[in-house]
Amino acid sequence: MHDLACTVAADVVDKEVTIFADCVARGFTPLRSEIMAAYYVAERDATAEAFDRGLITQAELESKHAALACQLLA
């Protein structure tokens, strides 16, 4: 029997669950909430990686994060 330990860090899962729960609490369907949470996490991580690689400035990073939050909260 193989050990199927989770390879995703607990803090990553916790963040996505929090985003998912917030979406459901605001009235989105569970499927749409899951899609929105995944989109948010992917966009946030891609933006952070672009900043870390020097592809965007701190101001652009903050602007993209603010725009992403507005999209999620709209």
C-alpha positions as CSV (number, residue, x, y, z in Angstrom):
1,M,0.0,0.0,0.0
2,H,1.3,3.4,-1.0
3,D,1.4,6.5,1.3
4,L,-0.7,9.2,-0.4
5,A,0.5,12.2,1.6
6,C,-0.8,15.5,0.5
7,T,1.8,17.5,-1.4
8,V,0.0,20.9,-1.1
9,A,1.1,23.1,1.9
10,A,-1.7,23.5,4.5
11,D,-1.5,27.3,4.3
12,V,-2.2,27.2,0.6
13,V,-5.3,25.1,1.2
14,D,-6.4,27.3,4.0
15,K,-6.2,30.4,1.8
16,E,-8.2,28.8,-1.0
17,V,-10.9,27.5,1.5
18,T,-11.2,31.0,3.0
19,I,-11.7,32.5,-0.5
20,F,-14.2,29.8,-1.4
21,A,-16.2,30.3,1.8
22,D,-16.2,34.1,1.2
23,C,-17.6,33.6,-2.3
24,V,-20.3,31.2,-1.1
25,A,-21.2,33.6,1.8
26,R,-21.7,36.4,-0.8
27,G,-24.2,34.2,-2.7
28,F,-22.2,32.6,-5.5
29,T,-22.9,29.0,-6.3
30,P,-20.4,26.5,-5.0
31,L,-19.0,25.7,-8.5
32,R,-18.7,29.4,-9.4
33,S,-17.1,30.0,-6.0
34,E,-14.6,27.3,-6.6
35,I,-13.7,28.6,-10.0
36,M,-13.4,32.2,-8.7
37,A,-11.1,31.0,-5.8
38,A,-8.9,29.1,-8.1
39,Y,-8.7,32.0,-10.5
40,Y,-7.8,34.4,-7.7
41,V,-5.1,32.2,-6.3
42,A,-3.6,31.5,-9.8
43,E,-3.6,35.2,-10.7
44,R,-2.2,36.3,-7.4
45,D,0.6,33.7,-7.6
46,A,1.4,34.6,-11.2
47,T,1.6,38.3,-10.4
48,A,3.8,37.6,-7.4
49,E,6.1,35.4,-9.5
50,A,6.3,38.2,-12.2
51,F,7.4,40.6,-9.5
52,D,9.9,38.2,-8.1
53,R,11.4,37.8,-11.5
54,G,11.6,41.5,-12.0
55,L,9.1,41.6,-14.8
56,I,6.8,44.1,-13.1
57,T,7.4,46.9,-10.5
58,Q,6.1,47.1,-6.9
59,A,3.5,49.6,-8.1
60,E,2.3,47.3,-10.8
61,L,2.2,44.4,-8.3
62,E,0.1,46.4,-5.9
63,S,-2.2,47.7,-8.7
64,K,-2.8,44.2,-10.1
65,H,-3.5,42.9,-6.6
66,A,-6.0,45.7,-6.0
67,A,-7.7,45.1,-9.4
68,L,-7.9,41.4,-8.6
69,A,-9.5,42.1,-5.2
70,C,-12.0,44.4,-6.9
71,Q,-12.9,41.7,-9.4
72,L,-13.5,39.2,-6.7
73,L,-15.6,41.6,-4.6
74,A,-17.7,42.9,-7.5
